[in-house]
Amino acid sequence: MVDLAPNNPYGLALRSRVMAAAGCFGYGVEYARLVEIERAGAIVTRSTTLRGRRVARPPQLIETPAGLLAVGAWPDPGLARVVERYAPQWAAWSTPVLLSIVGERPDEYAAIAAALEGVEGIAGLELHLADHTSQAAQIVAAARAATLLPLIAKLPPASEGLAALARAVVGAGADAIALI
């Protein structure tokens, strides 16, 4: 058993150290009949915005010796639809579900976080910060002020300044960090 958020009032206990990375399982329900969800430590969903978004072009699939790599943004149905459609199913699972969220500004992340406080089936939030490294600490602080849910700060693949960025988001209230 691993607790990713031991200092958080909710905690985030995982039976396994293996988590499905953001988006790999979509919203999880797409794979629930194909794999044993209970064997995963947690499921991190596809990134979701407050109002939803459509993507003009589909993601690219790149063949590698190890399999396929998906590159590009995926459409999302928006927060209200995700909560309505998926949260009741997640609530029935014993595997924690972390909703990956993304916004344009700190206040948008805070609005999403506030809306998710107390929603059954959501064990925590992954804050997708790749496009907002200059505001990463502000985003985490805004989300932390809006919710007690465990927060995982997803940082971008960067070599310079990554340690300082990690310290800044932890100082702002992140319970854990996801790297690249």
PAGU-689451 format. One record per residue: y, x, z of N, C-alpha, C in turn. Coordinates in steps of 0.001 Angstrom, whole numbers. Each point is the difference from the previous one (the first is absolute). Example, Ala and Ser with C-alpha at 12.3 -4.5 7.8 and 13.67 -1.06 7.14 Angstrom:
! PAGU-689451
    n_yy    n_xx    n_zz   ca_yy   ca_xx   ca_zz    c_yy    c_xx    c_zz
   -5690   13190    7800    1190    -890       0    1200     900       0
    1050    -350    -720    1190     820      60    1090    -770     730
! end
This chain:
! PAGU-689451
    n_yy    n_xx    n_zz   ca_yy   ca_xx   ca_zz    c_yy    c_xx    c_zz
   -1178     846       0    1178    -846       0    1242     891       0
     937    -332    -864    1252     743    -134    1140    -980     177
    1010     372     783    1179    -846     154    1169     701    -670
     482    -568   -1110    1116     596    -734    1344    -223     675
      63    -927     920    1264    -310     655    -210    -135    1510
    -418    1085     668    -343    -108    1422    1181    -346     904
    1229     255    -449    1172    -315     819     644   -1329    -374
    -591    -694    -952     526   -1281    -432    -601   -1098     873
     778   -1037     365    -551   -1072     835   -1192    -720    -622
     -53     -78   -1333   -1130    -641    -667   -1159     972    -201
     301    1300    -132   -1031     973    -338    -500    -242   -1415
    -816     910    -490    -585    -161   -1322   -1334     728      -6
   -1005    -649     579   -1324     595     153    -822    -176   -1270
    -543    1102    -475    -840       0   -1189   -1412     420     375
   -1002    -709    -512   -1399     364     247    -394    1254    -761
     682     260   -1091    -321    1132    -870    1301     703    -373
     -93    1279    -302    1178     750    -434     310    -241   -1473
    -847    -724    -694     176    -239   -1431     799   -1287    -210
    1120     151    -710     844   -1147    -331     121     -92   -1510
      69   -1203    -517     300    -182   -1419    1495     207    -160
     386     984    -788    1410     336    -178     756   -1141    -658
    1310      33     147     854   -1073    -499    -306    -357   -1435
    -337   -1259    -185    -213    -526   -1329   -1374     197    -594
    -784     926     517   -1323     264    -589    -893   -1237      17
     171    -847     993    -775   -1226     110     867   -1223    -267
    1139     188    -657     905   -1115    -237     439    -587    1332
    -293   -1269     214     264    -638    1286   -1282    -164     816
   -1041     687    -425   -1261       6     743    -947   -1113    -365
     514   -1188    -173    -864   -1140    -266    -693     119   -1354
     605     766    -909    -582     196   -1321   -1339     730      74
    -197     784    1061   -1202     815     145    -906    -451    1136
     405    -996     735    -744    -427    1184   -1443    -392    -305
    -256    -504   -1209   -1373    -372    -358    -788    1162    -591
     686    1071    -347    -652    1127    -653    -356    1144     946
     785     163    1057    -221    1093     955     -15    -566    1411
    -533     768     905     -15    -410    1406    1320     422     644
     938    -920      11    1335     269     539     -86     511    1435
    -979    -485     744    -137     357    1421    -282    1494     200
    -439     683   -1029    -304    1430     134    1246     868     -82
    1077    -549    -536    1253     750    -111     727     -22    1340
     718    1058     271     818      41    1212    1150    -980     -97
     587     -96   -1181    1094    -938    -264     163    -127   -1508
     682   -1047    -390     375    -219   -1387    1519      51     -55
     542     826    -878    1444      13    -238     204    -688   -1341
     801   -1045      -6     160    -834   -1187     887     644   -1057
      51    -664   -1107     965     331   -1050    1406    -190     589
     945     793    -448    1372    -119     510     602   -1342    -399
     689    -614     960     547   -1337    -162    1485       7     309
     774    -708    -811    1436    -117     202     330   -1366     608
    1236    -160     403     438   -1252     609    -110   -1167    -986
     496     177   -1198      47   -1100    -970   -1024      94   -1122
    -733    1094     -75    -972     166   -1077     634     695   -1189
    -854     505    -865     510     661   -1208   -1054     -51   -1096
     505     -53   -1184    -853      93   -1182     226    1374    -593
   -1000     518    -595     106    1310    -620     -70    -194   -1505
     966     590    -704      87    -185   -1448   -1205     576    -735
    -496    1123     464   -1155     576    -672   -1118     207    1012
   -1229    -107    -455   -1125     155     934    -145    1458     443
    -644     203    1138    -249    1367     450    -870     745   -1012
     159    1299     -27    -826     818    -870   -1243     422     754
   -1114      48    -709   -1233     524     570    -256    1352    -658
    -159    1021     819    -227    1349    -487   -1401     422     400
    -788     384    -987   -1367     432     274      22    1441     511
    -737     242    1091    -148    1336     563   -1496     272     158
    -387    1252     238   -1424     276     221    -581    -770    1191
     863    -364     965    -470    -701    1192      50   -1514    -134
     576    -510   -1080     100   -1443    -151    1310    -385    -664
     562   -1143     396    1254    -470    -568    1119     115    1013
    1187     298    -502    1189      83     822     975   -1042    -535
     508    -866     861     955   -1018    -418    1403     496     314
     882     -85    -983    1362     473     166     941   -1121    -387
     999    -255     830     997   -1000    -326      39   -1110    1027
    1043    -779     -93     193   -1101     949    -878   -1190    -373
    -491    -679    1005    -781   -1216    -187     897   -1174     371
    -163   -1128    -639     795   -1162     392    -406    -472    1393
     927    -643     684    -368    -604    1284     562   -1417      48
    -702    -891     685     418   -1402      19    1119    -308     993
     413     977     805    1034    -233     998    -597    -310    1359
     788     253    1018    -476     -98    1382    -525   -1387     370
     754   -1037    -287    -414   -1350     415   -1356    -368    -592
    -179     317   -1248   -1280    -343    -659   -1161     835     557
     258    1285     267   -1046     857     559    -434    -525    1367
     964    -334     837    -326    -512    1343    -762   -1308    -107
     465    -882    -843    -656   -1308    -155   -1410     125    -573
    -141     854    -995   -1260      89    -725   -1053     888     658
     432    1143     567    -963     991     471    -142     114    1521
    1073    -192     743     -65     214    1451   -1087    -836     682
    -220   -1261    -363   -1081    -751     647   -1374     641    -213
    -215     586   -1169   -1275     678    -256     -96    1279     825
    1104     760      60       7    1239     780    -256    -276    1476
     510   -1122     487    -158    -342    1415   -1470    -183     371
    -830    -356    -955   -1428    -200     257    -789    1316     -33
     607    1082    -467    -684    1280     -97      81     775    1305
   -1003     810     264      60     900    1154     672    1323    -366
     204     247   -1287     676    1213    -471    1506    -254     -45
     797     875     615    1451    -185     -27     564     106   -1411
    1002    -820    -278     705      50   -1277    1436     420     270
     419    1050    -717    1373     488      77     693    -405   -1293
    1064    -748     115     723    -422   -1186     982    1100    -381
    -138     518   -1210     940     994    -513    1231    -752    -482
    1175     413     481    1226    -690    -392     975     997    -626
     834    -532    -878    1010     819    -665    1246    -854    -203
    1140     649      93    1262    -698    -195    1012     914    -650
    1191    -519    -171    1079     786    -602     871     670    1045
     127    -639    1177     916     483    1048    -663    -170    1365
     499     700    1009    -567    -155    1344     -27   -1442     488
    1051    -771    -289      28   -1387     478   -1074    -857    -668
    -397     355   -1218   -1062    -741    -670   -1356     297     657
    -248    1264     332   -1218     346     741     -10    -730    1344
    1150     -43     660      93    -674    1302    -289   -1492    -131
     501    -619   -1054    -247   -1432    -209   -1489    -281    -200
    -655     851    -761   -1438    -169    -217    -746     194    1313
     342    1062     728    -666     285    1276     180   -1155     985
    1203    -536      82     268   -1112     917    -825   -1227    -384
    -114    -259   -1290    -767   -1167    -463   -1486     127     305
    -484    1241     156   -1430     217     223    -390      95    1475
     965     103     876    -286      70    1437    -742   -1265     416
   -1174     172     557    -777   -1135     489    -855    -693   -1047
       3     480   -1245    -838    -616   -1031   -1434     461     220
    -878    -953     253   -1397     316     234    -624     578   -1263
    -766    1054     165    -650     648   -1132     688    1280    -433
    1210     232     482     725    1224    -341      40     884    1234
    -724    1131     -89    -133     899    1150    1100    1048      63
     720     195   -1087    1060    1001     -35     614      46   -1379
    1015     875    -136     717     125   -1256      17    1438    -469
    -183     185   -1283     228    1303    -600    1336    -101    -725
     938     869     385    1314       5    -632     -37     983   -1159
      53    -508   -1210     -52     829   -1205    1397     608    -178
     114    1306     251    1304     660      26     222     980   -1147
    -899      52    -957      64    1013   -1061    1334      22    -739
     586   -1143    -251    1250     -52    -751    1238      39     891
    -209     149    1302    1126     -88     935     -12    1115    1039
    -343    1209    -391    -116    1063     997    1313     282     713
    1126    -167    -684    1285     258     654     306   -1033    1079
    -620   -1160     -71     214   -1059     988   -1249    -278     826
    -998     852     -85   -1289    -274     638     134    -294    1494
     712     837     733     145    -214    1447     746   -1301     284
    1004    -328    -800     737   -1254     191    -893   -1204    -262
    -849     109   -1014    -917   -1092    -321    -987    -218    1141
    -569    1091     508    -953    -117    1109     695    -580    1227
    1200     470     299     732    -518    1168     293   -1493    -155
     380    -422   -1201     287   -1422    -235   -1269    -843     158
   -1108     493    -548   -1259    -737     130    -450     -37    1454
     144    1112     709    -401      48    1407     823    -975     830
    1284    -127    -296     850    -946     734    -417   -1447    -269
    -661    -233   -1135    -366   -1359    -395   -1399    -423     429
    -873     966     351   -1382    -349     324    -608     994     980
    -998    -475     730    -811     888     833   -1287     407    -706
    -259    -576   -1175   -1214     357    -741     -65    1509    -215
   -1192     574      -1    -126    1423    -316     593     295   -1385
     746    1093     -81     631     411   -1250    -572    1331    -450
    -440      34   -1248    -449    1250    -611    1012     332   -1087
     607    1176      98     970     433    -999    -737     745   -1109
      35    -552   -1202    -652     646   -1145    1026     897    -687
    -234    1308     115     935     975    -548    -441     457   -1381
     953     434    -808    -329     419   -1366    -593    1403     -36
    -637     337   -1111    -514    1362    -140    1163     956    -265
     396     711    1003    1090     971    -133    -357    1222     821
     315    1147    -511    -344    1202     753    1148     439     902
    1218     -84    -487    1136     433     806     533   -1143     848
     219     270    1239     593    -985     889    -942   -1054     530
   -1281      80    -321    -943   -1032     427    -162     -28    1518
     -63    1169     619    -156      53    1463    1213    -618     694
    1186     299    -490    1220    -567     597      49   -1511    -210
    -413    -450   -1176     -34   -1429    -276   -1000    -701     921
   -1157     610     185   -1012    -568     895     541    -108    1428
     649    1037     475     594     -46    1353    1056   -1089      97
     793    -166   -1048    1067   -1006      16    -562   -1415      78
   -1047    -295    -768    -543   -1364      36    -735    -282    1305
    -647    1011     558    -640    -194    1307    1074    -234    1061
    1070     778     -78    1110    -193     938     650   -1356    -118
     -52    -584   -1184     596   -1317    -236    -917   -1148     389
   -1277     311     341    -878   -1060     484   -1310    -191    -725
    -323     854    -975   -1291    -135    -690   -1131     353     971
   -1070    -772     -43   -1168     266     839    -944    1015    -637
      18      73   -1313    -875     928    -728     647     297   -1345
    -559     997    -682     525     420   -1302   -1149      15    -994
     280    -465   -1208    -945     114   -1119     644     958    -990
    -783     992    -388     514     990    -943    -721    -118   -1319
     762      67   -1042    -438       0   -1396   -1303    -720    -156
! end
